[in-house]
Amino acid sequence: RAYEAAIRSCGELGEWKRALAYLDYMFQEGLNANAFCTVEAMQTCAVCGLWSEALRLFHEMFEQVTRPVRSFSVSLEVCEQSGLWEEAIQIFEEFVNKGGIVEEDFVEPLL
C-alpha cells in the first residue's frame, strides 16, 4: 500500500517518471506490484498526457496481474482523451467478453 500511495502522489505532482520507476522497482524486486499500483501509474501517465504509456501499462498488466475494473475505465478515459476510439471499442469488448458489468459512467467515453 505504501508504493500505491507513493505512485498516486507522483501523479498528483506530475512525476510520471518517478511513478514508473517505483512500479518497475516493485516488479524487479518481486514486491507485491498489484493491479492497483499499475492503475495508479496508468492514471499518472494519463494526467501527464502520456496516452501511449498508459495504454502500454494496461496491456502489460494482463501478463502480470488480473486487471481490475478501474483499469478498464482508466484505459477508456485515455482513449477518449487521445482520440483512439478504435482501441476504446476493443478494450470495451474485452471487458464485456470477460463478464464485466457495464455501467453508464463506464461507457460514457464511447458515446
C-alpha positions in Angstrom: 0.0 0.0 0.0 2.9 2.3 0.6 4.0 2.1 -3.0 0.5 2.6 -4.2 0.3 5.8 -2.2 3.7 6.9 -3.5 2.7 6.3 -7.1 -0.6 8.2 -6.5 1.4 11.1 -5.0 3.6 11.1 -8.1 0.5 11.5 -10.2 -0.6 14.5 -8.2 2.8 16.1 -8.7 3.1 15.2 -12.4 6.1 13.0 -11.6 5.4 10.3 -14.1 9.0 9.1 -14.5 9.2 8.5 -10.7 5.8 6.7 -10.7 7.0 4.4 -13.4 10.4 3.9 -11.6 8.5 2.8 -8.5 6.4 0.4 -10.4 9.4 -1.1 -12.3 11.2 -1.5 -9.0 8.3 -3.3 -7.5 8.2 -5.8 -10.3 12.0 -6.3 -10.4 12.2 -6.9 -6.7 9.3 -9.3 -6.6 7.3 -6.9 -4.4 3.5 -7.1 -4.5 3.1 -4.9 -7.5 -0.7 -5.4 -7.6 -3.1 -4.1 -10.2 -3.9 -1.1 -8.1 -0.3 0.2 -8.3 -0.4 -0.3 -12.0 -3.7 1.6 -12.3 -2.2 4.5 -10.3 0.7 4.5 -12.7 -1.7 4.5 -15.7 -3.6 7.4 -14.1 -0.4 9.3 -13.6 0.6 8.8 -17.2 -2.8 9.9 -18.4 -2.7 13.1 -16.3 0.7 13.9 -17.7 -0.6 13.3 -21.3 1.3 10.1 -21.9 -1.6 8.2 -23.5 0.5 5.5 -25.2 2.4 4.8 -22.0 -0.9 4.5 -20.0 -2.2 2.0 -22.6 1.1 0.1 -22.6 0.7 -0.4 -18.9 -2.9 -1.6 -19.4 -1.9 -4.2 -21.9 1.2 -5.3 -20.0 -0.9 -5.6 -16.8 -2.8 -8.6 -18.2 0.5 -10.5 -18.4 1.4 -9.9 -14.7 -1.8 -9.4 -12.7 -5.6 -9.6 -13.1 -6.9 -6.3 -14.3 -9.5 -4.6 -12.0 -12.5 -2.8 -13.5 -10.8 0.5 -12.7 -8.0 -0.3 -15.2 -10.6 -0.7 -18.0 -12.3 2.6 -17.1 -8.9 4.5 -17.0 -8.0 3.0 -20.4 -11.3 4.1 -21.9 -10.7 7.6 -20.5 -7.2 7.6 -22.0 -8.6 6.5 -25.4 -11.3 9.3 -25.2 -8.7 12.0 -24.4 -6.3 10.8 -27.1 -8.9 10.1 -29.9 -8.2 6.4 -30.0 -11.8 5.3 -30.5 -11.0 2.0 -32.2 -8.8 0.9 -29.3 -11.6 2.1 -26.9 -14.0 -0.2 -28.6 -11.5 -3.2 -28.4 -11.0 -2.5 -24.7 -14.7 -2.3 -24.1 -15.4 -5.5 -25.9 -12.7 -7.3 -24.0 -14.2 -6.1 -20.7 -17.7 -7.3 -21.7 -16.3 -10.6 -23.0 -14.7 -11.2 -19.6 -18.1 -10.8 -18.0 -17.7 -7.2 -16.9 -20.9 -5.4 -15.8 -21.3 -2.3 -17.8 -22.5 0.9 -16.0 -23.3 4.2 -17.7 -20.3 6.1 -16.5 -18.1 3.3 -17.7 -19.2 3.6 -21.3 -19.5 7.4 -21.4 -16.2 7.7 -23.3 -17.6 5.5 -26.1 -20.7 7.7 -26.6 
